[in-house]
Amino acid sequence: MAQEKIHTRGMRKNAVVSLWLTAGTGKWTVNGKELLPYLTRESLVAIATEPYRVANLEGKFDIVCKAHGGGLSGQAGAIRLAIARAIITFNPELRKLLKAAGMLTRDSRMVERKKYGMVKARKRFQFSKR
């Protein structure tokens, strides 16, 4: 993999992430920032870096992401899917491992729309008998 760049995309909720994976020292960049200052919480960083740890590739690749749409939680999930897809492109033998961990499936859950006559999607206005 002589300076080959692997490009993948990941999606979750309304978040879309474009990710470039190159051989390097383990540097992460998301929208021009480091990973932890961008995602702000350790739990979100753990979600985003999970495929990296499962495949035991920590410190072997530099990752550059462009994330837009959704919130931080959706973007962390989208980064997770994009990294898993990039790792598969790099080494197809790791597919079975990542598939078993559930990292190659796009999480299709979306926010339910608000219905008329209700406060939110399912919450109703307060009932008054009289």
N, CA, C and O atoms as CSV, one atom per row, in Angstrom:
chain,resi,resn,atom,element,x,y,z
A,1,MET,N,N,0.842,-1.187,0.000
A,1,MET,CA,C,0.000,0.000,0.000
A,1,MET,C,C,0.878,1.238,0.000
A,1,MET,O,O,0.934,1.956,0.998
A,2,ALA,N,N,1.549,1.492,-1.078
A,2,ALA,CA,C,2.488,2.603,-1.182
A,2,ALA,C,C,1.739,3.927,-1.339
A,2,ALA,O,O,1.378,4.323,-2.447
A,3,GLN,N,N,1.513,4.603,-0.208
A,3,GLN,CA,C,0.815,5.895,-0.168
A,3,GLN,C,C,-0.530,5.862,-0.901
A,3,GLN,O,O,-0.953,6.858,-1.487
A,4,GLU,N,N,-1.185,4.720,-0.859
A,4,GLU,CA,C,-2.507,4.596,-1.443
A,4,GLU,C,C,-3.525,5.227,-0.502
A,4,GLU,O,O,-3.470,5.027,0.711
A,5,LYS,N,N,-4.448,5.985,-1.068
A,5,LYS,CA,C,-5.522,6.579,-0.270
A,5,LYS,C,C,-6.791,5.788,-0.511
A,5,LYS,O,O,-7.200,5.580,-1.653
A,6,ILE,N,N,-7.408,5.349,0.570
A,6,ILE,CA,C,-8.667,4.637,0.469
A,6,ILE,C,C,-9.767,5.615,0.860
A,6,ILE,O,O,-9.713,6.218,1.931
A,7,HIS,N,N,-10.764,5.772,-0.007
A,7,HIS,CA,C,-11.865,6.702,0.257
A,7,HIS,C,C,-13.155,5.920,0.460
A,7,HIS,O,O,-13.513,5.080,-0.365
A,8,THR,N,N,-13.857,6.197,1.565
A,8,THR,CA,C,-15.149,5.565,1.828
A,8,THR,C,C,-16.109,6.596,2.390
A,8,THR,O,O,-15.717,7.700,2.767
A,9,ARG,N,N,-17.385,6.205,2.436
A,9,ARG,CA,C,-18.420,7.061,3.015
A,9,ARG,C,C,-19.180,6.279,4.062
A,9,ARG,O,O,-19.339,5.063,3.957
A,10,GLY,N,N,-19.650,6.991,5.079
A,10,GLY,CA,C,-20.473,6.381,6.116
A,10,GLY,C,C,-21.649,7.280,6.421
A,10,GLY,O,O,-21.548,8.502,6.314
A,11,MET,N,N,-22.773,6.675,6.805
A,11,MET,CA,C,-23.971,7.453,7.105
A,11,MET,C,C,-24.663,6.895,8.338
A,11,MET,O,O,-24.678,5.685,8.564
A,12,ARG,N,N,-25.234,7.790,9.128
A,12,ARG,CA,C,-26.092,7.422,10.240
A,12,ARG,C,C,-26.984,8.613,10.544
A,12,ARG,O,O,-26.521,9.754,10.563
A,13,LYS,N,N,-28.266,8.350,10.782
A,13,LYS,CA,C,-29.268,9.404,10.958
A,13,LYS,C,C,-29.153,10.372,9.779
A,13,LYS,O,O,-29.288,9.940,8.634
A,14,ASN,N,N,-28.911,11.650,10.014
A,14,ASN,CA,C,-28.759,12.593,8.900
A,14,ASN,C,C,-27.307,12.983,8.670
A,14,ASN,O,O,-27.026,13.926,7.930
A,15,ALA,N,N,-26.384,12.263,9.300
A,15,ALA,CA,C,-24.962,12.567,9.176
A,15,ALA,C,C,-24.341,11.790,8.020
A,15,ALA,O,O,-24.634,10.611,7.819
A,16,VAL,N,N,-23.480,12.466,7.265
A,16,VAL,CA,C,-22.744,11.841,6.171
A,16,VAL,C,C,-21.263,12.164,6.363
A,16,VAL,O,O,-20.900,13.314,6.615
A,17,VAL,N,N,-20.412,11.148,6.242
A,17,VAL,CA,C,-18.979,11.317,6.449
A,17,VAL,C,C,-18.228,10.783,5.238
A,17,VAL,O,O,-18.479,9.664,4.789
A,18,SER,N,N,-17.303,11.586,4.709
A,18,SER,CA,C,-16.340,11.120,3.711
A,18,SER,C,C,-15.024,10.921,4.436
A,18,SER,O,O,-14.575,11.802,5.169
A,19,LEU,N,N,-14.402,9.763,4.233
A,19,LEU,CA,C,-13.211,9.414,4.995
A,19,LEU,C,C,-12.099,8.968,4.052
A,19,LEU,O,O,-12.334,8.218,3.103
A,20,TRP,N,N,-10.893,9.438,4.327
A,20,TRP,CA,C,-9.702,9.028,3.584
A,20,TRP,C,C,-8.744,8.356,4.548
A,20,TRP,O,O,-8.399,8.928,5.582
A,21,LEU,N,N,-8.310,7.145,4.219
A,21,LEU,CA,C,-7.418,6.346,5.049
A,21,LEU,C,C,-6.093,6.200,4.311
A,21,LEU,O,O,-6.058,5.718,3.179
A,22,THR,N,N,-5.000,6.617,4.954
A,22,THR,CA,C,-3.669,6.468,4.368
A,22,THR,C,C,-2.733,5.858,5.407
A,22,THR,O,O,-2.974,5.974,6.609
A,23,ALA,N,N,-1.676,5.215,4.948
A,23,ALA,CA,C,-0.684,4.664,5.866
A,23,ALA,C,C,-0.020,5.818,6.611
A,23,ALA,O,O,0.302,6.845,6.012
A,24,GLY,N,N,0.185,5.649,7.915
A,24,GLY,CA,C,0.785,6.737,8.691
A,24,GLY,C,C,1.004,6.345,10.135
A,24,GLY,O,O,1.313,5.196,10.448
A,25,THR,N,N,0.835,7.333,11.017
A,25,THR,CA,C,1.174,7.163,12.426
A,25,THR,C,C,-0.025,7.131,13.352
A,25,THR,O,O,0.153,7.029,14.566
A,26,GLY,N,N,-1.233,7.214,12.832
A,26,GLY,CA,C,-2.418,7.174,13.687
A,26,GLY,C,C,-3.022,8.529,13.954
A,26,GLY,O,O,-3.733,8.684,14.947
A,27,LYS,N,N,-2.776,9.513,13.122
A,27,LYS,CA,C,-3.323,10.859,13.315
A,27,LYS,C,C,-4.755,10.919,12.777
A,27,LYS,O,O,-5.030,10.456,11.670
A,28,TRP,N,N,-5.654,11.489,13.565
A,28,TRP,CA,C,-7.060,11.628,13.189
A,28,TRP,C,C,-7.380,13.093,12.977
A,28,TRP,O,O,-6.979,13.935,13.780
A,29,THR,N,N,-8.092,13.411,11.913
A,29,THR,CA,C,-8.556,14.767,11.658
A,29,THR,C,C,-10.003,14.704,11.182
A,29,THR,O,O,-10.319,13.995,10.227
A,30,VAL,N,N,-10.880,15.450,11.855
A,30,VAL,CA,C,-12.287,15.537,11.457
A,30,VAL,C,C,-12.608,17.011,11.256
A,30,VAL,O,O,-12.557,17.798,12.201
A,31,ASN,N,N,-12.934,17.375,10.043
A,31,ASN,CA,C,-13.237,18.773,9.701
A,31,ASN,C,C,-12.142,19.727,10.171
A,31,ASN,O,O,-12.435,20.823,10.650
A,32,GLY,N,N,-10.885,19.315,10.035
A,32,GLY,CA,C,-9.753,20.161,10.384
A,32,GLY,C,C,-9.381,20.166,11.854
A,32,GLY,O,O,-8.456,20.881,12.240
A,33,LYS,N,N,-10.072,19.392,12.696
A,33,LYS,CA,C,-9.777,19.339,14.129
A,33,LYS,C,C,-9.355,17.925,14.510
A,33,LYS,O,O,-9.587,16.970,13.769
A,34,GLU,N,N,-8.728,17.810,15.685
A,34,GLU,CA,C,-8.424,16.483,16.233
A,34,GLU,C,C,-9.741,15.803,16.610
A,34,GLU,O,O,-10.775,16.463,16.716
A,35,LEU,N,N,-9.704,14.491,16.810
A,35,LEU,CA,C,-10.922,13.721,17.040
A,35,LEU,C,C,-11.627,14.084,18.343
A,35,LEU,O,O,-12.826,14.365,18.325
A,36,LEU,N,N,-10.920,14.087,19.475
A,36,LEU,CA,C,-11.567,14.364,20.761
A,36,LEU,C,C,-12.107,15.790,20.863
A,36,LEU,O,O,-13.238,15.964,21.316
A,37,PRO,N,N,-11.355,16.818,20.464
A,37,PRO,CA,C,-11.959,18.164,20.523
A,37,PRO,C,C,-13.177,18.318,19.608
A,37,PRO,O,O,-14.064,19.122,19.893
A,38,TYR,N,N,-13.227,17.551,18.511
A,38,TYR,CA,C,-14.378,17.672,17.611
A,38,TYR,C,C,-15.601,16.960,18.185
A,38,TYR,O,O,-16.687,17.537,18.233
A,39,LEU,N,N,-15.432,15.705,18.622
A,39,LEU,CA,C,-16.584,14.939,19.123
A,39,LEU,C,C,-16.941,15.274,20.574
A,39,LEU,O,O,-18.038,14.939,21.023
A,40,THR,N,N,-16.057,15.915,21.304
A,40,THR,CA,C,-16.241,16.472,22.652
A,40,THR,C,C,-16.434,15.463,23.788
A,40,THR,O,O,-16.243,15.836,24.946
A,41,ARG,N,N,-16.800,14.208,23.519
A,41,ARG,CA,C,-17.019,13.229,24.585
A,41,ARG,C,C,-16.224,11.967,24.308
A,41,ARG,O,O,-16.110,11.529,23.163
A,42,GLU,N,N,-15.675,11.388,25.365
A,42,GLU,CA,C,-14.898,10.151,25.249
A,42,GLU,C,C,-15.747,9.004,24.707
A,42,GLU,O,O,-15.250,8.167,23.953
A,43,SER,N,N,-17.036,8.962,25.090
A,43,SER,CA,C,-17.900,7.875,24.633
A,43,SER,C,C,-18.086,7.918,23.118
A,43,SER,O,O,-18.130,6.871,22.471
A,44,LEU,N,N,-18.194,9.109,22.550
A,44,LEU,CA,C,-18.337,9.239,21.100
A,44,LEU,C,C,-17.040,8.871,20.387
A,44,LEU,O,O,-17.065,8.283,19.306
A,45,VAL,N,N,-15.910,9.219,20.993
A,45,VAL,CA,C,-14.610,8.849,20.421
A,45,VAL,C,C,-14.464,7.326,20.435
A,45,VAL,O,O,-13.936,6.744,19.488
A,46,ALA,N,N,-14.933,6.681,21.511
A,46,ALA,CA,C,-14.860,5.223,21.604
A,46,ALA,C,C,-15.710,4.562,20.513
A,46,ALA,O,O,-15.305,3.555,19.933
A,47,ILE,N,N,-16.886,5.130,20.239
A,47,ILE,CA,C,-17.746,4.596,19.178
A,47,ILE,C,C,-17.066,4.749,17.823
A,47,ILE,O,O,-17.048,3.815,17.022
A,48,ALA,N,N,-16.510,5.923,17.571
A,48,ALA,CA,C,-15.902,6.205,16.266
A,48,ALA,C,C,-14.668,5.350,16.002
A,48,ALA,O,O,-14.416,4.970,14.859
A,49,THR,N,N,-13.901,5.043,17.036
A,49,THR,CA,C,-12.639,4.316,16.848
A,49,THR,C,C,-12.769,2.806,17.047
A,49,THR,O,O,-11.769,2.090,16.987
A,50,GLU,N,N,-13.973,2.318,17.280
A,50,GLU,CA,C,-14.172,0.898,17.578
A,50,GLU,C,C,-13.657,-0.048,16.492
A,50,GLU,O,O,-12.989,-1.022,16.839
A,51,PRO,N,N,-13.923,0.175,15.200
A,51,PRO,CA,C,-13.399,-0.754,14.193
A,51,PRO,C,C,-11.871,-0.791,14.160
A,51,PRO,O,O,-11.269,-1.829,13.889
A,52,TYR,N,N,-11.264,0.344,14.437
A,52,TYR,CA,C,-9.811,0.478,14.482
A,52,TYR,C,C,-9.231,-0.445,15.556
A,52,TYR,O,O,-8.213,-1.101,15.337
A,53,ARG,N,N,-9.899,-0.489,16.734
A,53,ARG,CA,C,-9.439,-1.325,17.841
A,53,ARG,C,C,-9.734,-2.800,17.595
A,53,ARG,O,O,-8.897,-3.655,17.887
A,54,VAL,N,N,-10.919,-3.109,17.061
A,54,VAL,CA,C,-11.308,-4.504,16.820
A,54,VAL,C,C,-10.369,-5.162,15.811
A,54,VAL,O,O,-10.001,-6.326,15.967
A,55,ALA,N,N,-9.984,-4.413,14.776
A,55,ALA,CA,C,-9.080,-4.950,13.753
A,55,ALA,C,C,-7.612,-4.901,14.192
A,55,ALA,O,O,-6.732,-5.384,13.479
A,56,ASN,N,N,-7.353,-4.319,15.362
A,56,ASN,CA,C,-6.004,-4.206,15.922
A,56,ASN,C,C,-5.054,-3.465,14.968
A,56,ASN,O,O,-3.954,-3.935,14.679
A,57,LEU,N,N,-5.500,-2.307,14.490
A,57,LEU,CA,C,-4.702,-1.501,13.559
A,57,LEU,C,C,-4.344,-0.132,14.134
A,57,LEU,O,O,-4.009,0.781,13.379
A,58,GLU,N,N,-4.407,0.025,15.441
A,58,GLU,CA,C,-4.147,1.318,16.067
A,58,GLU,C,C,-2.738,1.805,15.757
A,58,GLU,O,O,-1.767,1.062,15.898
A,59,GLY,N,N,-2.638,3.063,15.333
A,59,GLY,CA,C,-1.353,3.675,15.050
A,59,GLY,C,C,-0.762,3.345,13.691
A,59,GLY,O,O,0.385,3.703,13.421
A,60,LYS,N,N,-1.512,2.671,12.827
A,60,LYS,CA,C,-0.973,2.286,11.527
A,60,LYS,C,C,-1.481,3.153,10.377
A,60,LYS,O,O,-0.907,3.138,9.288
A,61,PHE,N,N,-2.556,3.911,10.615
A,61,PHE,CA,C,-3.151,4.706,9.540
A,61,PHE,C,C,-3.435,6.129,10.000
A,61,PHE,O,O,-3.711,6.377,11.173
A,62,ASP,N,N,-3.364,7.056,9.053
A,62,ASP,CA,C,-3.833,8.413,9.271
A,62,ASP,C,C,-5.231,8.502,8.677
A,62,ASP,O,O,-5.488,7.989,7.588
A,63,ILE,N,N,-6.130,9.157,9.402
A,63,ILE,CA,C,-7.514,9.248,8.958
A,63,ILE,C,C,-7.923,10.706,8.873
A,63,ILE,O,O,-7.737,11.471,9.819
A,64,VAL,N,N,-8.481,11.084,7.730
A,64,VAL,CA,C,-9.003,12.435,7.508
A,64,VAL,C,C,-10.475,12.292,7.158
A,64,VAL,O,O,-10.832,11.548,6.245
A,65,CYS,N,N,-11.339,13.012,7.891
A,65,CYS,CA,C,-12.787,12.920,7.679
A,65,CYS,C,C,-13.363,14.295,7.377
A,65,CYS,O,O,-12.890,15.312,7.884
A,66,LYS,N,N,-14.378,14.302,6.551
A,66,LYS,CA,C,-15.222,15.475,6.337
A,66,LYS,C,C,-16.624,15.048,6.730
A,66,LYS,O,O,-17.231,14.210,6.062
A,67,ALA,N,N,-17.143,15.619,7.809
A,67,ALA,CA,C,-18.456,15.243,8.317
A,67,ALA,C,C,-19.415,16.422,8.196
A,67,ALA,O,O,-19.047,17.565,8.465
A,68,HIS,N,N,-20.653,16.127,7.787
A,68,HIS,CA,C,-21.678,17.166,7.774
A,68,HIS,C,C,-23.043,16.527,7.997
A,68,HIS,O,O,-23.248,15.343,7.732
A,69,GLY,N,N,-23.959,17.332,8.485
A,69,GLY,CA,C,-25.315,16.873,8.747
A,69,GLY,C,C,-25.425,16.168,10.076
A,69,GLY,O,O,-24.446,15.621,10.584
A,70,GLY,N,N,-26.619,16.181,10.640
A,70,GLY,CA,C,-26.868,15.479,11.890
A,70,GLY,C,C,-26.140,16.109,13.066
A,70,GLY,O,O,-25.672,17.245,12.988
A,71,GLY,N,N,-26.052,15.356,14.152
A,71,GLY,CA,C,-25.355,15.819,15.346
A,71,GLY,C,C,-24.100,15.012,15.567
A,71,GLY,O,O,-23.681,14.241,14.703
A,72,LEU,N,N,-23.506,15.190,16.719
A,72,LEU,CA,C,-22.245,14.514,17.009
A,72,LEU,C,C,-22.409,12.996,17.121
A,72,LEU,O,O,-21.532,12.245,16.694
A,73,SER,N,N,-23.518,12.547,17.689
A,73,SER,CA,C,-23.756,11.117,17.834
A,73,SER,C,C,-23.893,10.448,16.465
A,73,SER,O,O,-23.313,9.388,16.229
A,74,GLY,N,N,-24.644,11.055,15.583
A,74,GLY,CA,C,-24.798,10.523,14.235
A,74,GLY,C,C,-23.487,10.540,13.470
A,74,GLY,O,O,-23.187,9.610,12.721
A,75,GLN,N,N,-22.704,11.601,13.657
A,75,GLN,CA,C,-21.429,11.690,12.967
A,75,GLN,C,C,-20.446,10.647,13.478
A,75,GLN,O,O,-19.666,10.100,12.699
A,76,ALA,N,N,-20.473,10.362,14.794
A,76,ALA,CA,C,-19.605,9.326,15.353
A,76,ALA,C,C,-19.959,7.956,14.765
A,76,ALA,O,O,-19.069,7.175,14.429
A,77,GLY,N,N,-21.251,7.667,14.641
A,77,GLY,CA,C,-21.684,6.411,14.034
A,77,GLY,C,C,-21.317,6.324,12.567
A,77,GLY,O,O,-20.967,5.251,12.075
A,78,ALA,N,N,-21.394,7.453,11.860
A,78,ALA,CA,C,-21.034,7.485,10.440
A,78,ALA,C,C,-19.530,7.272,10.260
A,78,ALA,O,O,-19.108,6.586,9.330
A,79,ILE,N,N,-18.723,7.857,11.145
A,79,ILE,CA,C,-17.265,7.657,11.101
A,79,ILE,C,C,-16.945,6.183,11.333
A,79,ILE,O,O,-16.075,5.617,10.670
A,80,ARG,N,N,-17.653,5.566,12.277
A,80,ARG,CA,C,-17.454,4.142,12.589
A,80,ARG,C,C,-17.694,3.273,11.355
A,80,ARG,O,O,-16.890,2.393,11.049
A,81,LEU,N,N,-18.789,3.516,10.650
A,81,LEU,CA,C,-19.109,2.731,9.452
A,81,LEU,C,C,-18.089,2.977,8.341
A,81,LEU,O,O,-17.671,2.042,7.658
A,82,ALA,N,N,-17.693,4.234,8.162
A,82,ALA,CA,C,-16.727,4.568,7.106
A,82,ALA,C,C,-15.365,3.911,7.374
A,82,ALA,O,O,-14.720,3.424,6.445
A,83,ILE,N,N,-14.933,3.896,8.623
A,83,ILE,CA,C,-13.655,3.268,8.965
A,83,ILE,C,C,-13.722,1.762,8.721
A,83,ILE,O,O,-12.788,1.176,8.174
A,84,ALA,N,N,-14.823,1.140,9.127
A,84,ALA,CA,C,-14.971,-0.299,8.916
A,84,ALA,C,C,-14.912,-0.634,7.427
A,84,ALA,O,O,-14.276,-1.613,7.036
A,85,ARG,N,N,-15.572,0.173,6.598
A,85,ARG,CA,C,-15.545,-0.055,5.153
A,85,ARG,C,C,-14.146,0.143,4.574
A,85,ARG,O,O,-13.732,-0.593,3.679
A,86,ALA,N,N,-13.425,1.130,5.081
A,86,ALA,CA,C,-12.066,1.384,4.599
A,86,ALA,C,C,-11.124,0.243,4.982
A,86,ALA,O,O,-10.262,-0.146,4.195
A,87,ILE,N,N,-11.290,-0.283,6.180
A,87,ILE,CA,C,-10.454,-1.400,6.626
A,87,ILE,C,C,-10.702,-2.625,5.745
A,87,ILE,O,O,-9.765,-3.355,5.423
A,88,ILE,N,N,-11.951,-2.853,5.357
A,88,ILE,CA,C,-12.288,-3.970,4.474
A,88,ILE,C,C,-11.613,-3.798,3.116
A,88,ILE,O,O,-11.115,-4.763,2.537
A,89,THR,N,N,-11.599,-2.564,2.609
A,89,THR,CA,C,-10.935,-2.300,1.334
A,89,THR,C,C,-9.436,-2.561,1.449
A,89,THR,O,O,-8.819,-3.092,0.525
A,90,PHE,N,N,-8.856,-2.184,2.590
A,90,PHE,CA,C,-7.427,-2.397,2.823
A,90,PHE,C,C,-7.094,-3.881,2.944
A,90,PHE,O,O,-6.149,-4.361,2.319
A,91,ASN,N,N,-7.879,-4.613,3.754
A,91,ASN,CA,C,-7.612,-6.026,4.003
A,91,ASN,C,C,-8.938,-6.799,4.047
A,91,ASN,O,O,-9.591,-6.825,5.090
A,92,PRO,N,N,-9.344,-7.424,2.945
A,92,PRO,CA,C,-10.622,-8.149,2.904
A,92,PRO,C,C,-10.733,-9.301,3.900
A,92,PRO,O,O,-11.841,-9.745,4.199
A,93,GLU,N,N,-9.612,-9.793,4.416
A,93,GLU,CA,C,-9.650,-10.890,5.384
A,93,GLU,C,C,-10.252,-10.462,6.716
A,93,GLU,O,O,-10.698,-11.310,7.488
A,94,LEU,N,N,-10.272,-9.160,7.000
A,94,LEU,CA,C,-10.834,-8.665,8.259
A,94,LEU,C,C,-12.353,-8.506,8.201
A,94,LEU,O,O,-12.977,-8.140,9.197
A,95,ARG,N,N,-12.948,-8.780,7.043
A,95,ARG,CA,C,-14.398,-8.612,6.884
A,95,ARG,C,C,-15.188,-9.468,7.872
A,95,ARG,O,O,-16.143,-8.991,8.485
A,96,LYS,N,N,-14.793,-10.722,8.026
A,96,LYS,CA,C,-15.508,-11.640,8.919
A,96,LYS,C,C,-15.488,-11.129,10.363
A,96,LYS,O,O,-16.497,-11.205,11.064
A,97,LEU,N,N,-14.355,-10.618,10.797
A,97,LEU,CA,C,-14.204,-10.095,12.149
A,97,LEU,C,C,-15.098,-8.878,12.377
A,97,LEU,O,O,-15.795,-8.791,13.388
A,98,LEU,N,N,-15.072,-7.940,11.431
A,98,LEU,CA,C,-15.871,-6.715,11.574
A,98,LEU,C,C,-17.364,-6.996,11.404
A,98,LEU,O,O,-18.191,-6.361,12.059
A,99,LYS,N,N,-17.708,-7.934,10.538
A,99,LYS,CA,C,-19.112,-8.298,10.329
A,99,LYS,C,C,-19.682,-8.919,11.595
A,99,LYS,O,O,-20.816,-8.628,11.974
A,100,ALA,N,N,-18.903,-9.772,12.250
A,100,ALA,CA,C,-19.341,-10.414,13.491
A,100,ALA,C,C,-19.552,-9.387,14.597
A,100,ALA,O,O,-20.416,-9.564,15.456
A,101,ALA,N,N,-18.767,-8.319,14.578
A,101,ALA,CA,C,-18.910,-7.252,15.581
A,101,ALA,C,C,-20.028,-6.281,15.221
A,101,ALA,O,O,-20.325,-5.372,15.997
A,102,GLY,N,N,-20.657,-6.458,14.050
A,102,GLY,CA,C,-21.790,-5.613,13.644
A,102,GLY,C,C,-21.406,-4.238,13.161
A,102,GLY,O,O,-22.201,-3.305,13.280
A,103,MET,N,N,-20.225,-4.083,12.625
A,103,MET,CA,C,-19.754,-2.760,12.218
A,103,MET,C,C,-19.916,-2.462,10.742
A,103,MET,O,O,-19.618,-1.350,10.305
A,104,LEU,N,N,-20.382,-3.431,9.961
A,104,LEU,CA,C,-20.536,-3.198,8.532
A,104,LEU,C,C,-21.994,-2.943,8.136
A,104,LEU,O,O,-22.296,-2.771,6.955
A,105,THR,N,N,-22.884,-2.919,9.109
A,105,THR,CA,C,-24.295,-2.683,8.847
A,105,THR,C,C,-24.626,-1.223,9.117
A,105,THR,O,O,-24.321,-0.695,10.186
A,106,ARG,N,N,-25.260,-0.570,8.131
A,106,ARG,CA,C,-25.667,0.818,8.322
A,106,ARG,C,C,-26.855,0.846,9.262
A,106,ARG,O,O,-27.830,0.124,9.053
A,107,ASP,N,N,-26.782,1.673,10.299
A,107,ASP,CA,C,-27.876,1.824,11.255
A,107,ASP,C,C,-28.955,2.669,10.586
A,107,ASP,O,O,-28.781,3.876,10.418
A,108,SER,N,N,-30.066,2.044,10.205
A,108,SER,CA,C,-31.082,2.728,9.400
A,108,SER,C,C,-32.122,3.471,10.231
A,108,SER,O,O,-33.065,4.030,9.672
A,109,ARG,N,N,-31.968,3.487,11.557
A,109,ARG,CA,C,-32.956,4.180,12.385
A,109,ARG,C,C,-32.901,5.681,12.152
A,109,ARG,O,O,-31.830,6.288,12.164
A,110,MET,N,N,-34.070,6.268,11.941
A,110,MET,CA,C,-34.177,7.711,11.714
A,110,MET,C,C,-35.167,8.281,12.728
A,110,MET,O,O,-35.914,7.536,13.362
A,111,VAL,N,N,-35.166,9.591,12.875
A,111,VAL,CA,C,-36.092,10.255,13.778
A,111,VAL,C,C,-37.497,10.181,13.183
A,111,VAL,O,O,-37.706,10.466,12.004
A,112,GLU,N,N,-38.450,9.795,14.023
A,112,GLU,CA,C,-39.837,9.708,13.571
A,112,GLU,C,C,-40.413,11.115,13.423
A,112,GLU,O,O,-40.142,11.996,14.240
A,113,ARG,N,N,-41.199,11.315,12.385
A,113,ARG,CA,C,-41.720,12.655,12.122
A,113,ARG,C,C,-42.799,13.045,13.122
A,113,ARG,O,O,-43.462,12.188,13.707
A,114,LYS,N,N,-42.964,14.352,13.309
A,114,LYS,CA,C,-44.002,14.889,14.181
A,114,LYS,C,C,-45.346,14.773,13.475
A,114,LYS,O,O,-45.465,15.085,12.290
A,115,LYS,N,N,-46.368,14.314,14.222
A,115,LYS,CA,C,-47.704,14.212,13.653
A,115,LYS,C,C,-48.556,15.401,14.080
A,115,LYS,O,O,-48.334,15.987,15.139
A,116,TYR,N,N,-49.526,15.748,13.251
A,116,TYR,CA,C,-50.417,16.861,13.583
A,116,TYR,C,C,-51.282,16.482,14.779
A,116,TYR,O,O,-51.629,15.316,14.968
A,117,GLY,N,N,-51.623,17.485,15.582
A,117,GLY,CA,C,-52.432,17.239,16.777
A,117,GLY,C,C,-51.633,16.703,17.945
A,117,GLY,O,O,-52.207,16.344,18.974
A,118,MET,N,N,-50.298,16.642,17.803
A,118,MET,CA,C,-49.457,16.144,18.889
A,118,MET,C,C,-48.300,17.096,19.129
A,118,MET,O,O,-47.935,17.893,18.264
A,119,VAL,N,N,-47.725,16.996,20.334
A,119,VAL,CA,C,-46.591,17.844,20.687
A,119,VAL,C,C,-45.341,17.408,19.912
A,119,VAL,O,O,-44.635,18.231,19.328
A,120,LYS,N,N,-45.085,16.084,19.922
A,120,LYS,CA,C,-43.952,15.519,19.180
A,120,LYS,C,C,-44.469,14.340,18.366
A,120,LYS,O,O,-45.652,14.297,18.026
A,121,ALA,N,N,-43.609,13.394,18.053
A,121,ALA,CA,C,-44.015,12.264,17.225
A,121,ALA,C,C,-45.093,11.417,17.908
A,121,ALA,O,O,-46.054,10.998,17.263
A,122,ARG,N,N,-44.935,11.165,19.217
A,122,ARG,CA,C,-45.897,10.326,19.936
A,122,ARG,C,C,-46.488,10.999,21.161
A,122,ARG,O,O,-47.540,10.582,21.645
A,123,LYS,N,N,-45.827,12.039,21.672
A,123,LYS,CA,C,-46.315,12.733,22.855
A,123,LYS,C,C,-47.550,13.555,22.494
A,123,LYS,O,O,-47.562,14.280,21.499
A,124,ARG,N,N,-48.587,13.427,23.320
A,124,ARG,CA,C,-49.827,14.143,23.042
A,124,ARG,C,C,-49.956,15.350,23.939
A,124,ARG,O,O,-49.266,15.471,24.952
A,125,PHE,N,N,-50.849,16.238,23.555
A,125,PHE,CA,C,-51.153,17.382,24.418
A,125,PHE,C,C,-51.885,16.865,25.663
A,125,PHE,O,O,-52.489,15.793,25.642
A,126,GLN,N,N,-51.819,17.642,26.739
A,126,GLN,CA,C,-52.432,17.218,28.003
A,126,GLN,C,C,-53.929,17.069,27.834
A,126,GLN,O,O,-54.594,17.935,27.265
A,127,PHE,N,N,-54.463,15.937,28.344
A,127,PHE,CA,C,-55.891,15.668,28.225
A,127,PHE,C,C,-56.629,16.375,29.359
A,127,PHE,O,O,-56.213,16.330,30.517
A,128,SER,N,N,-57.720,17.020,29.005
A,128,SER,CA,C,-58.553,17.690,29.996
A,128,SER,C,C,-59.969,17.162,29.854
A,128,SER,O,O,-60.580,17.274,28.791
A,129,LYS,N,N,-60.490,16.581,30.939
A,129,LYS,CA,C,-61.826,15.986,30.866
A,129,LYS,C,C,-62.902,17.066,30.795
A,129,LYS,O,O,-63.904,16.905,30.097
A,130,ARG,N,N,-62.693,18.167,31.518
A,130,ARG,CA,C,-63.680,19.255,31.510
A,130,ARG,C,C,-63.026,20.579,31.239
A,130,ARG,O,O,-63.705,21.606,31.195
